[in-house]
Amino acid sequence: MIKNLSVSSIEKKINKAAVHNLVYKLKQELNFDVVSVSINFITCEEIIPINNKYLGHNYSTDIITFNYSGENYTLEGEIFISLDDASFNAKKYKVDINIELVRLVVHGFLHLLGYDDLTQTDKKKMKRIENKLVNKYQYSINKIC
């Protein structure tokens, strides 16, 4: 378990130990420290107001990440993952929900590490790293959901 990592969920089906295990592997791979990071698994109804308030978008999204430290390797922040959107995306892309949740956790940590996906070039770079990490760790942890 990683000290200073909080995992919360409105649903009891989230395996918090598996999330901790994944973050531990990412921490080793990407060489970062966790000062304080919260991963919140929520509903689309809960993520819409967050998306609206902080990003000006009045719709649901699969993930929102906040980096409070402003640093890229001493992490302090929050990750909000919509379980509804994750489930929708898993069906849309024909992947297991657990692989989609691994992808979203990886994606959130890449954002905390300073990666961005606003331009096509940055998006391709981030996606390449994300895919590598998801492929490497998708089966090495217990099921998240």
Summary of the structure (lengths in Angstrom):
residues: 145
radius of gyration: 14.1
end to end distance: 17.7
largest distance: 38.1
contacts: 436
relative contact order: 0.18
helix: 49%
strand: 20%
